[in-house]
Amino acid sequence: MRKIRERQGRKNRQLHDGWTPTLSGFLVVAALIAAGVWYAMNGDLVRPGTEELEPALIPLLALGALLLHGFTIVRPNEALVLTFFGSYVGTVKASGFQWVIPLTARQRVSLRVNNFNTKTIKVNDARGNPIEIGAVIVWRVADAASAVLNVNDYRNFVEVQGETAVRALATRFPYDSDEGVESLRGSTDQISDELSAELQERLEVAGVLVMEARLSHLAYAPEIASAMLRRQQAEAVVRARQIITENAVEIVDNALRSLERSGVLALAGPEKARLVSNLLVALVSETAAQPVLDLG
């Protein structure tokens, strides 16, 4: 397939690429009025002695009607893709009252920013867990000629490629992972960048610019959601207990060093072990510690 790129400008002098004259419509109207006034003052509109039009006037009227077909209005943030008897001749982006080549086919393309939410799809993540995922994509047409002439329906193309990119992204990353490993839930910025880059590559042929792409929905599939919730809770408890134990050991060590330096207590091996055990129980226990007095 031959990819078509956009051409703009008042006049493209490279004839093998086409010639795209675009003039102000007001300028052409003024020229037509001036030509009509000049002909009315210097030429005969009807044949002398008859009421018939001068034969030379008929081609001029036909030419004027042909030139009138070239007038068009371009709204802000809109482009006109021009084809002349099947050949692409250029794109008009200058807003206002314009005049282009007569007899050209013109297709309007909005250059405004668009956004859409992909469908929530079910897919397996990098670990094989079924998840539900969806994304919001912000995009606009940057190359109107590519959007019209390279793909059949650029809006549908964006939607289909958006869902395909989200599905491909989900299979490359796990839903959740340990610290330091990118995951769909924990690395939102990196995932957004990955999704934007992949979408931009897929939509390049359609002349579409991806401005932003972010996940809008992410969850485990219903059939494993409860099991995964219990797993996450268990992992959170393990991490919390690990932090508590590490800090408790450090506190006990500092306490023993302080007691030994001050000379308040001179503990033998068994007594030190019992004190360490009691301190750790008091610091790590989830319930209030009960003091035990050694009377023997």
PLY file of the C-alpha trace (Angstrom):
ply
format ascii 1.0
element vertex 296
property float x
property float y
property float z
element edge 295
property int vertex1
property int vertex2
end_header
0.00 0.00 0.00
1.30 3.42 -0.91
1.05 5.65 2.13
-0.14 9.20 1.46
1.20 12.13 3.45
-0.35 15.53 3.80
0.62 18.43 1.55
-0.27 22.03 2.32
0.56 25.49 1.09
-0.72 28.14 -1.24
1.01 26.63 -4.25
3.04 23.47 -4.44
5.41 23.98 -7.36
6.50 20.34 -7.49
4.21 19.30 -10.31
4.87 15.58 -9.84
3.38 15.90 -6.34
0.38 17.90 -7.55
-0.53 21.57 -7.69
-2.68 22.91 -4.89
-3.75 26.52 -5.37
-5.69 27.87 -2.40
-6.84 31.46 -2.55
-8.93 33.67 -0.34
-12.55 33.45 -1.42
-13.02 37.19 -1.00
-10.12 37.83 -3.37
-11.67 35.62 -6.06
-15.10 37.27 -5.59
-13.49 40.70 -6.01
-11.73 39.50 -9.18
-15.00 38.14 -10.63
-16.84 41.39 -9.87
-14.05 43.43 -11.44
-14.08 41.24 -14.55
-17.86 41.56 -14.83
-17.76 45.34 -14.48
-15.00 45.61 -17.07
-16.88 43.45 -19.57
-20.11 45.39 -19.00
-18.32 48.66 -19.72
-16.27 47.48 -22.69
-18.27 44.67 -24.30
-21.75 44.09 -25.66
-24.00 41.85 -23.62
-26.53 41.36 -26.45
-26.19 41.33 -30.22
-27.01 44.71 -31.83
-30.62 44.91 -33.01
-31.65 41.69 -31.25
-32.36 40.47 -27.73
-30.03 37.49 -28.04
-26.95 37.21 -25.84
-23.60 37.79 -27.44
-22.15 34.33 -28.30
-18.85 35.14 -26.60
-20.71 35.76 -23.35
-21.90 32.14 -23.01
-18.42 30.62 -22.43
-17.67 33.39 -19.96
-20.83 32.59 -17.99
-19.94 28.90 -18.01
-16.44 29.73 -16.79
-17.93 31.91 -14.04
-20.23 29.08 -12.94
-17.25 26.73 -12.87
-15.25 29.13 -10.75
-18.16 29.47 -8.31
-17.89 25.74 -7.62
-14.48 26.36 -6.06
-15.80 28.41 -3.13
-15.94 26.70 0.25
-15.92 27.54 3.95
-13.40 25.97 6.31
-14.26 26.12 10.00
-11.64 26.47 12.77
-9.83 23.23 13.62
-11.05 21.62 10.44
-9.28 20.41 7.30
-10.42 19.75 3.74
-8.81 16.84 1.90
-8.96 17.51 -1.84
-8.97 14.90 -4.60
-9.14 15.85 -8.27
-10.48 13.09 -10.50
-9.10 10.43 -8.16
-5.74 12.08 -7.43
-4.87 13.63 -4.09
-3.96 17.28 -4.66
-3.65 18.73 -1.17
-5.17 19.66 2.17
-6.67 23.00 3.18
-6.37 23.95 6.85
-6.67 27.75 6.62
-10.03 28.61 8.17
-12.44 31.06 6.59
-13.86 31.68 3.12
-11.56 29.87 0.67
-11.36 29.10 -3.03
-9.89 25.82 -4.23
-9.65 23.98 -7.53
-13.16 23.58 -9.01
-14.54 20.07 -9.50
-12.48 18.71 -6.61
-13.97 16.21 -4.18
-13.67 17.58 -0.65
-13.80 15.57 2.54
-13.95 17.38 5.84
-11.88 16.13 8.75
-12.11 17.47 12.30
-8.77 18.38 13.89
-10.30 18.77 17.35
-9.20 16.70 20.33
-11.18 13.49 20.85
-11.28 10.96 23.65
-12.95 7.62 24.14
-13.02 4.81 26.66
-12.13 1.38 25.38
-14.39 -1.50 26.25
-13.57 -3.34 29.46
-11.94 -6.52 28.21
-10.92 -9.70 30.01
-7.36 -10.86 29.39
-4.62 -12.82 31.17
-1.77 -10.79 32.62
1.91 -11.76 32.44
1.41 -14.32 35.23
-1.65 -15.89 33.63
-4.17 -14.34 36.04
-7.43 -13.26 34.37
-8.01 -9.53 34.78
-10.41 -6.88 33.53
-8.80 -3.84 31.96
-9.87 -0.69 30.10
-8.28 2.61 29.10
-9.13 6.18 28.15
-7.35 7.52 25.05
-7.03 11.18 24.09
-6.20 11.74 20.41
-6.56 14.04 17.44
-5.95 13.92 13.71
-2.56 15.39 12.83
-2.43 14.34 9.15
-5.86 14.68 7.54
-4.79 13.12 4.22
-3.50 9.98 5.93
-6.67 9.71 8.02
-8.91 9.85 4.94
-6.87 8.08 2.28
-4.79 5.47 4.15
-7.55 3.82 6.20
-11.19 3.11 5.50
-12.68 4.66 8.68
-10.12 6.37 10.89
-12.43 6.66 13.92
-13.21 2.95 13.93
-9.51 2.28 13.26
-8.56 4.23 16.40
-11.07 2.32 18.54
-10.03 -1.13 17.30
-6.31 -0.42 17.60
-6.86 1.08 21.06
-8.44 -2.14 22.35
-5.73 -4.21 20.68
-2.96 -2.15 22.29
-4.56 -2.43 25.74
-4.85 -6.20 25.34
-1.20 -6.50 24.24
-0.03 -4.31 27.14
-1.89 -6.39 29.73
-0.13 -9.59 28.62
3.33 -8.05 29.11
2.95 -6.94 32.74
1.62 -8.59 35.91
-1.37 -7.12 37.69
0.67 -6.65 40.85
4.26 -7.43 41.83
6.93 -6.86 44.42
8.65 -3.51 44.73
11.10 -2.73 41.94
9.17 -4.68 39.28
6.81 -2.82 36.95
3.18 -3.84 37.25
-0.17 -2.64 35.93
-1.32 -1.49 39.38
1.91 -0.13 40.80
3.58 1.58 37.81
0.86 3.82 36.45
3.14 6.38 34.81
5.34 3.79 33.10
2.29 1.85 31.93
0.74 5.01 30.49
3.95 5.79 28.61
4.13 2.25 27.25
0.50 2.36 26.14
0.91 5.77 24.47
4.02 4.65 22.60
2.42 1.46 21.32
-0.75 3.26 20.27
1.23 5.94 18.45
3.09 3.29 16.47
-0.15 1.54 15.52
-1.97 4.75 14.55
0.88 6.37 12.61
-0.51 5.10 9.31
-3.81 6.92 9.99
-2.15 10.26 10.75
-3.42 10.22 14.34
-1.53 11.80 17.24
-1.99 10.13 20.63
-1.94 12.86 23.27
-2.54 10.68 26.34
-3.47 7.10 27.19
-4.19 5.90 30.72
-5.82 2.89 32.31
-9.34 3.72 33.45
-10.34 0.29 34.78
-8.20 -2.44 36.32
-9.44 -5.33 38.43
-9.09 -9.06 38.84
-11.72 -11.12 37.05
-14.69 -11.98 39.30
-13.82 -15.67 39.45
-10.49 -15.01 41.22
-11.15 -11.63 42.82
-11.88 -12.96 46.33
-8.87 -15.29 46.30
-6.55 -12.54 45.12
-7.92 -10.19 47.78
-7.06 -12.70 50.49
-3.61 -13.12 48.95
-3.01 -9.37 48.96
-4.15 -9.15 52.58
-1.81 -11.98 53.57
1.13 -10.37 51.79
0.38 -7.07 53.49
0.29 -8.76 56.91
3.62 -10.52 56.24
5.30 -7.26 55.20
3.93 -5.46 58.25
5.06 -8.20 60.67
8.50 -8.20 59.08
8.88 -4.45 59.61
7.62 -4.73 63.21
10.02 -7.60 64.03
13.06 -5.86 62.53
12.38 -2.71 64.53
11.65 -4.68 67.74
15.01 -6.45 67.50
16.75 -3.12 67.08
14.93 -1.65 70.09
15.81 -4.64 72.31
19.45 -4.51 71.24
19.68 -0.81 72.08
17.97 -1.39 75.43
20.42 -4.14 76.45
23.42 -2.07 75.40
22.13 0.87 77.43
21.57 -1.28 80.54
25.04 -2.79 80.29
26.73 0.59 79.85
24.91 2.13 82.82
25.69 -0.84 85.10
22.12 -1.01 86.34
21.88 -4.73 85.64
24.47 -7.44 85.28
22.66 -10.16 83.43
23.90 -13.71 82.92
23.10 -15.72 79.82
19.76 -17.25 80.88
18.56 -13.99 82.45
19.48 -12.00 79.34
17.68 -14.49 77.13
14.55 -14.28 79.30
14.65 -10.47 79.24
15.06 -10.44 75.46
12.14 -12.85 75.09
9.88 -10.74 77.30
10.81 -7.51 75.50
10.16 -9.04 72.09
6.80 -10.40 73.22
5.83 -6.99 74.56
6.87 -5.20 71.35
5.62 -7.69 68.76
2.43 -8.95 70.36
-0.82 -7.66 68.85
-2.50 -7.66 72.27
-1.56 -5.68 75.37
1.38 -7.28 77.17
0.77 -8.57 80.70
3.73 -8.06 83.10
4.99 -11.18 84.88
6.81 -10.75 88.22
9.50 -13.29 89.05
9.22 -13.85 92.84
11.38 -16.91 93.06
0 1
1 2
2 3
3 4
4 5
5 6
6 7
7 8
8 9
9 10
10 11
11 12
12 13
13 14
14 15
15 16
16 17
17 18
18 19
19 20
20 21
21 22
22 23
23 24
24 25
25 26
26 27
27 28
28 29
29 30
30 31
31 32
32 33
33 34
34 35
35 36
36 37
37 38
38 39
39 40
40 41
41 42
42 43
43 44
44 45
45 46
46 47
47 48
48 49
49 50
50 51
51 52
52 53
53 54
54 55
55 56
56 57
57 58
58 59
59 60
60 61
61 62
62 63
63 64
64 65
65 66
66 67
67 68
68 69
69 70
70 71
71 72
72 73
73 74
74 75
75 76
76 77
77 78
78 79
79 80
80 81
81 82
82 83
83 84
84 85
85 86
86 87
87 88
88 89
89 90
90 91
91 92
92 93
93 94
94 95
95 96
96 97
97 98
98 99
99 100
100 101
101 102
102 103
103 104
104 105
105 106
106 107
107 108
108 109
109 110
110 111
111 112
112 113
113 114
114 115
115 116
116 117
117 118
118 119
119 120
120 121
121 122
122 123
123 124
124 125
125 126
126 127
127 128
128 129
129 130
130 131
131 132
132 133
133 134
134 135
135 136
136 137
137 138
138 139
139 140
140 141
141 142
142 143
143 144
144 145
145 146
146 147
147 148
148 149
149 150
150 151
151 152
152 153
153 154
154 155
155 156
156 157
157 158
158 159
159 160
160 161
161 162
162 163
163 164
164 165
165 166
166 167
167 168
168 169
169 170
170 171
171 172
172 173
173 174
174 175
175 176
176 177
177 178
178 179
179 180
180 181
181 182
182 183
183 184
184 185
185 186
186 187
187 188
188 189
189 190
190 191
191 192
192 193
193 194
194 195
195 196
196 197
197 198
198 199
199 200
200 201
201 202
202 203
203 204
204 205
205 206
206 207
207 208
208 209
209 210
210 211
211 212
212 213
213 214
214 215
215 216
216 217
217 218
218 219
219 220
220 221
221 222
222 223
223 224
224 225
225 226
226 227
227 228
228 229
229 230
230 231
231 232
232 233
233 234
234 235
235 236
236 237
237 238
238 239
239 240
240 241
241 242
242 243
243 244
244 245
245 246
246 247
247 248
248 249
249 250
250 251
251 252
252 253
253 254
254 255
255 256
256 257
257 258
258 259
259 260
260 261
261 262
262 263
263 264
264 265
265 266
266 267
267 268
268 269
269 270
270 271
271 272
272 273
273 274
274 275
275 276
276 277
277 278
278 279
279 280
280 281
281 282
282 283
283 284
284 285
285 286
286 287
287 288
288 289
289 290
290 291
291 292
292 293
293 294
294 295
